[in-house]
């Protein structure tokens, strides 16, 4: 027979679980822009688990985030009231009550297509991220029961950020790549959109009812592309063309999905415009440069990886880009500000704060 002390511990534990379950869970899918450390547990070269990554993170240590500090999921999590960011699904600490906060399934290097990022070898491709989501739901059901688990998933916010690698690390990875020989750029974009639609429908069928979908940034203007493909300091026009073809079609596809479902399940964020604002006028946002990465080497600090041997700027807040591909924490904050409160120029059908306020009344 259980002692009164052990029953009290059990009661307190269940009360704690119930309290956490009242908060909105947060699930993250996608690539390095939102990976919080899954790749730390994989045999892959797509990693951010060594200094100076994490130099401005609260612990001052690398976490697997491709950032000097907080990334976009961290910042959105704070805005929706989470006490801490959802852990990477592969983390050995991801168990018990942590499941109720949600989970991060993102993996650096992935794309919409399974053949994107093949050079990184062992990464969680999108089909695998969705498989792990199903595994997560089974684990959550074991913790709180099937009915409550379904409720957690249905009421959660989902973020998915993927697509940029399908251009940078696939179509344009090498001259005359397999995909570029198979498709013209407009046809490739249409193919990506059709494949992305399948992924989003799988998320919906898995129970997701509020899904924030971000487009690609200005692909041709990141320091890596300025260093490799830029023309006399200008952005790579071909990659800019790719982003300009892709992003409007993504919004159109999302609108079509919402029409088919009969409600605004999917919310699109125009991250190309969000980036363009500070890329085109960095000084207006407190940056000294949007061309040179804080950490890197070569022209624009855009070549190779950010390592302990790289050039490192003393003040990360003055740089729009942390490394050759990824925004700084300050830039991430500007992006999340627009996600939360931006006009219809940035968010479709409306911003996340409005969505959250609407959901709270249901």
RAFENFEN-V519593 format. One record per backbone hydrogen bond with DSSP energy under -1.0 kcal/mol. NH is the residue of the N-H (numbers start at 1). CO is the residue of the C=O. E is the energy in kcal/mol with one decimal. If there is no record, write none. Layout:
BEGIN
nh co e
NH CO E
NH CO E
END
This chain:
BEGIN
nh co e
7 3 -2.1
8 4 -2.0
9 5 -2.2
10 6 -2.2
11 7 -2.5
12 8 -2.6
13 9 -2.3
14 10 -2.5
15 11 -2.3
16 12 -2.3
17 13 -2.3
18 14 -2.4
19 15 -2.1
20 16 -2.2
21 17 -2.4
23 20 -1.3
26 101 -1.7
27 157 -2.6
28 103 -2.0
29 159 -2.7
31 161 -1.9
34 31 -1.8
40 37 -1.3
41 38 -1.9
42 39 -1.4
44 42 -1.5
47 45 -1.8
53 50 -1.5
54 67 -1.9
55 52 -1.8
56 68 -3.8
57 54 -1.3
60 57 -2.1
64 48 -1.4
67 65 -1.9
75 71 -1.9
76 72 -2.6
77 73 -2.7
78 74 -1.8
79 75 -1.6
80 76 -1.9
81 78 -1.2
82 77 -2.5
89 104 -3.0
91 88 -1.8
94 91 -1.7
95 93 -1.5
98 95 -1.7
99 96 -1.8
100 97 -1.5
101 98 -1.3
102 99 -1.1
103 26 -1.1
104 87 -2.5
105 28 -3.3
107 30 -2.7
110 107 -1.6
116 113 -1.2
117 169 -1.6
120 117 -2.0
121 118 -1.4
122 120 -1.1
123 121 -1.3
125 123 -1.4
129 125 -2.3
130 126 -2.1
131 127 -1.7
132 128 -2.5
133 129 -1.6
134 130 -1.7
135 131 -2.0
136 132 -2.8
137 133 -2.2
138 134 -1.7
139 135 -2.1
140 136 -2.9
141 137 -2.4
142 138 -1.7
144 140 -2.7
145 141 -2.2
149 145 -2.2
150 146 -2.5
151 147 -1.7
152 148 -2.5
153 149 -2.1
154 150 -2.8
155 151 -2.1
157 25 -2.5
158 210 -2.6
159 27 -2.8
160 212 -2.6
161 29 -2.0
167 164 -1.4
168 164 -2.4
169 165 -1.8
171 166 -1.9
172 167 -3.1
173 170 -1.0
177 174 -1.0
181 177 -1.8
182 178 -1.4
183 179 -2.6
188 184 -2.6
189 185 -2.5
190 186 -2.0
191 187 -2.2
192 188 -2.8
193 189 -2.6
194 190 -2.1
195 191 -2.1
196 192 -2.8
197 193 -2.2
198 194 -1.2
199 195 -1.6
200 196 -2.6
201 197 -2.2
202 198 -1.9
203 199 -2.0
204 200 -2.2
205 201 -2.6
206 202 -1.4
207 204 -1.7
208 203 -2.3
211 265 -3.0
212 158 -3.8
213 267 -3.6
214 160 -1.9
215 269 -2.0
219 217 -1.8
221 218 -2.3
224 324 -2.4
226 222 -2.2
227 223 -2.3
228 224 -1.9
229 225 -3.0
230 225 -1.7
234 231 -1.6
236 220 -2.4
240 236 -2.2
241 237 -2.3
242 238 -1.9
243 239 -2.3
244 240 -2.3
245 241 -1.8
246 242 -2.5
247 243 -2.4
250 246 -2.0
251 247 -2.0
252 248 -2.2
253 249 -2.4
254 250 -2.4
255 251 -2.6
256 252 -2.0
257 253 -2.1
258 254 -2.5
259 255 -2.2
260 256 -2.2
261 257 -2.6
262 258 -2.6
263 258 -1.0
265 263 -1.9
267 211 -3.1
268 348 -3.1
269 213 -2.5
270 346 -3.4
271 269 -2.0
274 270 -2.0
275 271 -2.2
276 272 -2.6
277 273 -2.0
279 275 -2.3
280 276 -2.6
281 277 -1.1
285 282 -1.6
286 283 -1.5
287 282 -2.4
288 318 -2.7
289 318 -1.3
293 300 -2.6
294 321 -2.0
295 322 -2.8
296 311 -1.6
301 298 -2.4
302 299 -2.4
303 297 -2.6
310 307 -1.5
311 296 -2.6
313 294 -1.1
318 315 -1.5
319 316 -1.7
320 289 -2.0
322 326 -2.3
323 326 -1.3
328 320 -2.1
332 328 -2.5
333 329 -2.2
334 330 -1.7
335 331 -2.2
336 332 -2.6
337 333 -2.0
338 334 -1.6
339 335 -2.1
340 336 -2.5
341 337 -2.4
342 338 -2.4
346 343 -2.0
347 343 -2.3
348 268 -2.4
352 339 -2.7
353 340 -2.0
355 351 -1.8
356 352 -2.7
357 353 -2.3
358 354 -2.3
359 355 -2.7
360 356 -1.9
361 358 -1.2
362 359 -1.2
END
